[in-house]
């Protein structure tokens, strides 16, 4: 076998050599050279011919390759084992070796000794000369294999890629034997089928590299599946760990739910409690019992309400008695006793006596109303009022008011027997009033006075009910006092006005410039008005309404009185706005504000120019009013009234001399005193001086440089002067380069505030890319004082929320869930639910819930 | 007529119980509070100062070993238990709360280099330079353990002798495999006396190994040929390998981000890698002035602790270039091992001075039970400090740390060297044709190549 193999090797070698030929340009050159040279022997020709027979592709004459010619030992010697073959071997492929021989024959002539030596050896050993030929010429090459030949230690041939066995080689020996053709066919079929070919395994490093490449891909895939979780974790503002770990029981109920009966007694109890039969029995009987016990819903509600009422009454009474018991004042107790007695008396008194008493009272009242004895109609009172002493002296005023008070009490409407009639009377009176609105002023005043007095009288503390409670009483008293005071003042005014007479009145209206006076009076009015308002809030008694009634009736009169009178007038007016305007909230405030600022009238005038026109034309008052009414029918009642008032004032006040100034004029007049521009310039100069201070003038220290006349003459040293000049120049330059140098009306401070500097960063911090975003992130405060408690938690939550003492497990894989965003938004809600998981019942409930959800 | 009145319901300001806090009503109108920003800044400043005042990170030292502590292992199932081993072959179980030895595991003849605990906390695996792997049964923690002062000794449950000395061991998360690093990487089963798998890529010995907690079949090793390698056990093959300029002493996987790992390098920096793209580090964590010996991730995955040969322990944010905290004491020597406690509240360090030290992970954190109001206050302080941390004064106070003199000086030297290098390179670039001198970014500079 070995021999055969080698033979075939040699054959292939020969083939290869020949096929290689045309590819090499230098070999072609050599061929050309060979052609010129005469052929050495016939053998060579034969060889070529024989080769021709074998090789079917191409053939050309090729010279001996250089490495085989052995002209010089430039090439490594190659061992030829072919000569081990027996001489008589008939295969024609041996020629290639002969070719070698031919080559050798060339050399033989030059190396006669060597040839002879080989011949000798040949003779001795009986072996072909070539065997010794190689030995003698070349170095003997020994190939020792350290390891047995295997796939890891291939032979040289294999490594060189030569000597590959083909199937033909194996087939050759059995050619012609039975079954050969069959075999041949099968083999050829196999050869055609390329897929079934098994390649030789790759070397290990290569294989591992490929393996690693595959693994790398798999590992990457494995890692990639975590990406969504990692991303979610990283982007979450807060990561929660162990939120669903229960740290044990938190409530007594939770502990009790886990109770397991241990002792006999407990077990017995448990068996009874959990007995089904008992439960059924109870259900049956218990239901019947319940039926019997049924109470109607109405009854129940009634009962409940009753109980609630009683309870509240009891509570109030308790409170009251508690407080009353605490009072130590003797006077209080005395008065209380009196009261009690009185009430007792009243109760005791027989109806006859009561009637008598009432009659007496009525008589007194009638008398008073007829004589008006106490209404300052007396000689003294008249005198006092005519001389104006009541204004001057407090005592006098007090006396007069006392009289009035008496009058009021006496002429007060009585809640006695003839109640209905009196009310009718009053109604009649009012009707009359309404009709005679434009009556003589004196009458109006009288009416007003009367009403005022009435209100003063009406403010009486009720003896029973909630308002009798002391703190209420106190508040009421205070209010009443104020109201009374005001009423008194009003009364005084009425009086004065009455006294001064009608002609004076007209004169006064002419004199008083009405609402045209800005400033002081208006300012006085504002707070008072507000006070009045606050009063309104608290007392809903009829006193106010009455007052208004008065003022409604004779507003004009009030308006036209002197300045103190005007106060109240103004008050009432604003009140009227408050009450009557339909959309009070905004409008009222608007009007009041205008009023307070003093330019109210002006605005009004602007609002409806018609009114203004009228005022200029001096249309008589009544006429104008008529006109107005006809025009403003659709307009609101209050508005028309307001305008009316304005008209009234203006008609009475404005003569030809007065012209309404323009807006600009008004402003100019308002800011006449201050020169803003000058002030600003001064201020700017100051700022400049402060920020860029003027250089100090060079001064010599006393005693220095003033010793002699020469020194004095010389003056300041030149360097000082130069320095000063430089400083001056620098200052001017600084001033010029300032940002506000060219802006006349602007001061831009260039002083760096060290304290403010602390609140700024020099550079934009890392994660931020724009200034705006950074500033925005700092804008809203996060403290509990600045935010509602519901947000503070989320604003201040740290990045990682974990429980101390609970082991945190590594991340567990979850599939990407499309609904998980919902969970992210409410991590807290999850957490809240989780602790409930602990109990079995809780779990069951949760399950049930979730089921419901899925169903829904 | 519309009347506006002040009205208060009694219910709104009545307390249910006398212990309840009085409700306070605020008007949140910003126009009423023009100074809110200034107020909050001031609070931030105060919070920063308070943090400094309350910063007392050192909880206690655990003394008992007779030689330098070489490695530690935390019990993943029991918070209080920590195992430590020293260079003389001594292994101890400590009770952190009482800071005393619970029991000892004698048996190793040489230095113990690796220690790890199975995820259920029942089996302790140790290996060392005596070429043995020993498995121990961890005693169940009982109430008596902490009170009894007498130390009990435990016999190894199994002892496997192997061909070479070991450098490290790590247990798979929730599995029964563990990997040892020595002449090559070997995968063991609890019940087999010889490794079930072994990997070798190159001839250099493996010095550290760490399993991925998220992906239990993936592990990373570092070898003395300055390489970091990722293996996949399912394919029983390596996946990636990079060669760096210096050796990597230890590796830690991020437990919350299974693709990311951080390597503690000999050059004093830590490098965070993405396991899918190793040719450049995701982040370079610089601050140590000497080799980083060990690294461990916080279970929250937000920060990690490193122990260094420069006698300091530092805590880094997982995505920050510089440490947020440095811990050192006068007596602490070279730190060989560090661990983050399983609840992310404490940090443990084992050093050459035979002591284990327990630190708080947040230096100024208040320990013990915290009332909800207190908690809210702490949170607010933290939030406000975080908001104004960029302002110079707050930044200065928050960042200030006292450093031991050698570290301070070394930092100065490193800075100088780096500056001069940069200067030189700038000049070189300025004086050569544009584009001829290309500088690699810092994240790639220390990585030589990725091996296929």
Interface residues (C-beta under 8 A of the other chain):
Chain A: X208 X209 X211 X212 X213 X214 X215 X216 X218 X219 X220 X222 X223 X224 X226 X227 X230 X233 X239 X241 X537 X578 X579 X584 X585 X758 X759 X760 X761 X762 X765 X774 X777 X778 X781 X782 X783 X784 X785 X786 X787 X788 X792 X793 X795 X796 X797 X798 X799 X800 X802 X803 X804 X805 X806 X807 X808 X809 X810 X811 X813
Chain B: X1 X2 X3 X5 X26 X28 X30 X33 X36 X37 X38 X39 X40 X41 X43 X76 X77 X79 X173 X213 X214 X215 X218 X230 X232 X235 X237 X238 X239 X240 X255 X256 X257 X258 X259 X260 X275 X276 X299 X300 X301 X302 X342 X343 X344 X345 X367 X376 X379 X380 X382 X383 X384 X387 X388 X390 X391 X392 X393 X452
